[in-house]
Every structure is written in C-alpha cells, then in structure tokens.
Amino acid sequence: MDKQQIFNEIQSALVKLFELSPDDITPQSKLFEELDLDSIDAVDLVVHLQKKIGKKVDPETFKSVRTVQDVVDAVDKLVNG
C-alpha cells in the first residue's frame, strides 16, 4: 500500500465516519482545527484504520499526529515499516 492509497483510505474513512466533504480533506488539513475532530473522533479513526490494515496501532504513535499527512505517514510506517 503506497502513500496515495493510504491517503485515499483515510479520506474515505473521514467522509464515512464524520460526514466530511472529500473536498475539505487534503494532506495539509489539520485534524482538530480544520476538520473539527476531537479526541474521541481520533480514537474512532484509529480503530477504523486498525481494521483496514490488520495491524495494531500504538496510541503513542498518534499522540503527535496533527494533520492528515501525519496520519498517512504513521500508517505508512506501520504497513511498510
């Protein structure tokens, strides 16, 4: 899975889980300030991604995540590590 595929998966998850517009989701989008996610939403996103990639996501990995690109990079590291 390359970074573009990971981004597409995350974008799709954000649209499905939080009813966001795909047009609002770019790699530079800030999860909390621009996309209006809260900590519970972030947990929901992590759980969704764990199911998709079949790997356990370390919560520590996601503490420093601020943008969609940060999520892409974290997932890429897990998948392609």
C-alpha positions as CSV (number, residue, x, y, z in Angstrom):
1,M,0.0,0.0,0.0
2,D,1.6,3.3,-1.1
3,K,1.1,6.7,0.5
4,Q,-1.6,7.7,-2.1
5,Q,-3.6,4.6,-1.3
6,I,-3.2,5.3,2.4
7,F,-4.4,8.9,1.9
8,N,-7.4,7.7,-0.1
9,E,-8.3,5.2,2.6
10,I,-8.0,7.9,5.3
11,Q,-10.0,10.4,3.2
12,S,-12.7,7.8,2.7
13,A,-12.8,6.9,6.4
14,L,-13.1,10.6,7.3
15,V,-16.0,11.1,4.9
16,K,-17.8,7.9,6.1
17,L,-17.2,8.2,9.8
18,F,-17.6,12.0,10.3
19,E,-19.6,13.1,7.2
20,L,-16.9,15.4,6.0
21,S,-16.7,16.6,2.4
22,P,-13.9,14.9,0.4
23,D,-13.0,18.4,-1.0
24,D,-12.2,19.6,2.6
25,I,-9.7,16.8,3.2
26,T,-6.2,17.4,1.9
27,P,-2.8,16.1,3.2
28,Q,-2.3,19.5,4.9
29,S,-5.7,19.6,6.6
30,K,-5.4,19.9,10.4
31,L,-7.5,17.2,12.1
32,F,-8.6,19.2,15.1
33,E,-8.7,22.8,13.9
34,E,-9.9,22.5,10.3
35,L,-11.7,19.1,10.2
36,D,-13.2,19.6,13.7
37,L,-12.3,16.2,15.1
38,D,-12.0,15.7,18.8
39,S,-10.1,13.1,20.8
40,I,-13.0,10.6,20.6
41,D,-13.1,11.0,16.8
42,A,-9.4,10.4,16.6
43,V,-9.8,7.1,18.5
44,D,-12.7,6.1,16.1
45,L,-10.4,6.8,13.2
46,V,-7.6,4.7,14.7
47,V,-9.9,1.8,15.3
48,H,-11.2,2.0,11.8
49,L,-7.7,2.1,10.4
50,Q,-6.6,-0.9,12.5
51,K,-9.4,-2.9,11.0
52,K,-8.4,-1.9,7.5
53,I,-4.7,-2.5,7.8
54,G,-4.9,-5.5,10.1
55,K,-2.3,-4.2,12.5
56,K,-2.4,-2.8,16.0
57,V,-1.8,0.9,16.1
58,D,0.2,2.2,19.1
59,P,-1.6,5.1,20.7
60,E,1.8,6.8,21.3
61,T,2.2,7.0,17.5
62,F,-0.9,9.1,17.2
63,K,-0.3,11.5,20.0
64,S,1.8,13.7,17.8
65,V,-0.5,13.5,14.8
66,R,-1.9,16.9,13.8
67,T,-2.6,16.7,10.0
68,V,-4.0,14.2,7.6
69,Q,-0.4,13.8,6.2
70,D,0.8,12.9,9.7
71,V,-1.8,10.1,9.8
72,V,-0.7,8.9,6.3
73,D,2.9,8.8,7.5
74,A,2.1,7.0,10.7
75,V,0.1,4.3,8.8
76,D,2.7,4.0,6.1
77,K,5.4,3.4,8.8
78,L,3.2,0.6,10.3
79,V,2.3,-1.0,7.0
80,N,5.6,-0.7,5.1
81,G,7.8,-0.1,8.2
